[in-house]
Structures are given as C-alpha cells and as structure tokens.
Amino acid sequence: MELTSKQLKELVDKGQLVPSKRGYRGVIPLPTETNKKVRNAKKTLHCGILFDSLLEIAIFDYLNFHEIKFERQKKYVLLEKFERHGKKYREMTWSADFYLPDYDIIIEGKGFETDRYKIVKKLFAYKYETKVIIIKNKKEISIKLNEIEAKIEILNDK
C-alpha cells in the first residue's frame, strides 16, 4: 500500500513519521497496534510504503541495496472461484512478499509459520513451479540470498 503525499504530510505533522535520507520512517499506530495477519508484527511505514513487519523492511532494504530486481505483494490465485450446491465460493489468493523475476523465486518473510500459511504453501506448491524461500529472521537474509546468487552464477557460467 503506497500513501499519497497528502497522507504522508498528515503523518509527519502528527509526529508519526520522520523524514530521512531514504524516505520516511515510523510506525503507524493501528487500533490494536499489531498486524493480525502476522504474529507479533507491527505495520510500519518505510520509504512511503506500508510493510507488514520489520523483517519485510529488512528484506526490502537488502534487495534495494544489492540492486536485485523484485516485485512486492505479487498476487497468486491458489483456488479459482466456484459454485457448489447453490453456494458461491470466492477465489483463494495469496500475495507473496517479494518475487524475484530474474530468478523466478519468491522471498517470504515469516518469523513464524501459521497453520494458514502451511495450507497456502501446499496449495501454492501444487499449482506453481516457483521456488519459495522462507526467511525467519534478519540474520538469514544475507545468508539465503547469497546462496541464491551463488547458484545463479554457477548456472550462468555453464
């Protein structure tokens, strides 16, 4: 979710955001102060973009710093909409945190795998060939992404 300049100005005026060299930093207080979809996470505004967790921000910064091309919140349809016994069911979708198109890899920041995510992971694996890499903490970011880059270089050299 990207904010308009008017919304950014309002947040700065309220003291909820602080301008920095790379954009804006700050936590947007929500009614519960937590992100219900992500366990123990707070939605945070960074560079004008609202992130679900600080881990996502760390991954975002790493990818930008290393100039790795990515798409944020790419949507995948896991189950098409359908009708059964007169009842209509909506399609089931999942938005991946980061998709790296050059490598056909998804990076997902998950400090904790919920039961819902385990089901989503299975449905995604059944329908799509794209590899999903789960990063559980900030220490794993450089380790796992360096492994990916090394494998890609080996493939390119062949």
C-alpha positions in Angstrom: 0.0 0.0 0.0 1.5 3.3 -1.1 0.5 6.5 0.6 -0.3 9.8 -1.2 1.8 12.9 -0.5 -1.1 14.4 1.4 -1.3 11.3 3.7 2.5 11.4 4.2 2.3 15.1 5.2 -0.5 14.4 7.7 1.5 11.6 9.4 4.6 13.9 9.5 2.5 16.7 11.0 1.2 14.3 13.7 4.8 13.2 14.6 4.2 9.6 13.5 6.7 9.8 10.7 10.2 11.3 10.5 11.7 12.2 7.1 15.0 10.5 6.4 17.5 10.3 3.5 15.8 7.3 2.0 12.2 8.3 2.5 10.2 8.3 5.7 10.4 6.1 8.8 7.9 5.5 11.6 5.3 3.3 12.9 1.6 3.9 12.0 -0.4 3.2 15.1 -3.3 0.9 14.4 -6.3 0.3 16.7 -4.7 -2.9 18.1 -1.1 -1.8 17.4 -0.4 -5.2 15.8 -0.9 -6.8 12.4 -3.4 -9.6 12.9 -2.1 -11.5 9.8 1.5 -11.6 11.0 2.2 -12.9 14.5 4.0 -10.3 16.8 4.4 -7.8 13.9 3.5 -4.1 13.6 2.6 -2.5 10.3 5.4 0.0 9.6 5.8 2.8 7.0 9.2 2.8 5.3 10.1 4.8 2.1 6.4 5.7 1.7 5.3 2.0 1.6 3.4 0.3 4.4 5.0 -3.0 5.3 3.5 -5.9 7.4 6.7 -6.3 9.5 10.2 -5.1 10.2 11.5 -8.3 8.7 9.9 -7.3 5.4 11.6 -3.9 5.6 15.0 -5.6 6.1 14.4 -7.8 3.1 13.3 -4.8 1.0 16.4 -2.8 2.0 18.7 -5.7 1.3 17.2 -6.2 -2.2 17.4 -2.5 -3.0 21.0 -2.2 -1.7 22.1 -5.1 -3.9 20.1 -3.8 -6.8 18.1 -7.0 -7.1 15.0 -6.6 -9.2 11.8 -7.6 -7.4 8.0 -7.2 -7.3 6.2 -6.6 -4.0 3.0 -8.3 -3.0 2.6 -10.3 -6.2 -0.8 -11.9 -6.2 -1.3 -15.6 -7.0 -4.6 -17.4 -7.4 -4.5 -20.6 -5.4 -8.1 -21.8 -6.0 -10.4 -20.4 -8.6 -13.9 -19.2 -7.6 -16.6 -21.9 -7.9 -20.2 -22.8 -7.1 -21.3 -26.0 -5.3 -24.8 -26.9 -4.2 -26.1 -23.4 -4.8 -23.4 -21.8 -2.7 -20.8 -19.5 -4.3 -17.2 -19.6 -3.1 -14.7 -16.7 -3.7 -11.3 -17.4 -5.2 -8.5 -18.0 -2.8 -5.4 -15.8 -3.4 -2.1 -15.3 -1.8 0.2 -12.3 -2.0 3.9 -13.1 -1.9 6.1 -10.6 -0.1 8.8 -10.4 -2.8 9.0 -12.0 -6.2 12.4 -12.0 -8.0 11.6 -12.3 -11.7 15.2 -12.7 -12.8 15.5 -15.8 -10.6 11.8 -17.0 -10.6 12.0 -17.1 -6.8 9.7 -15.9 -4.1 11.1 -14.5 -0.8 8.7 -14.7 2.1 9.5 -13.1 5.5 7.9 -15.4 8.1 9.1 -15.2 11.7 6.5 -17.9 12.5 4.7 -20.3 10.1 1.0 -20.2 11.0 -1.4 -23.1 10.2 -3.0 -20.9 7.5 0.4 -20.3 5.8 1.2 -24.1 5.9 -2.0 -24.7 3.8 -1.2 -21.8 1.5 2.3 -23.2 1.0 0.9 -26.6 -0.1 -1.7 -25.1 -2.4 1.0 -22.9 -4.0 3.4 -25.8 -4.5 0.7 -27.8 -6.1 -0.2 -25.1 -8.6 3.0 -23.3 -9.3 6.7 -24.2 -10.0 8.2 -21.1 -8.5 10.5 -21.8 -5.6 9.6 -20.2 -2.2 12.4 -19.3 0.2 11.3 -18.5 3.8 13.4 -16.1 5.8 12.7 -16.3 9.5 14.9 -13.5 10.8 17.2 -10.7 9.7 20.4 -12.9 10.1 19.1 -15.3 7.4 18.5 -12.6 4.8 22.1 -12.3 3.6 22.9 -16.0 4.0 20.0 -17.2 1.9 20.2 -14.5 -0.7 23.9 -15.0 -1.1 23.3 -18.8 -1.7 20.7 -17.9 -4.4 23.1 -15.6 -6.1 25.9 -18.2 -6.0 23.7 -20.8 -7.5 22.6 -18.4 -10.3 26.2 -17.5 -11.1 27.1 -21.3 -11.4 24.1 -21.8 -13.7 25.1 -18.8 -15.9 28.7 -20.0 -16.2 27.6 -23.4 -17.7 
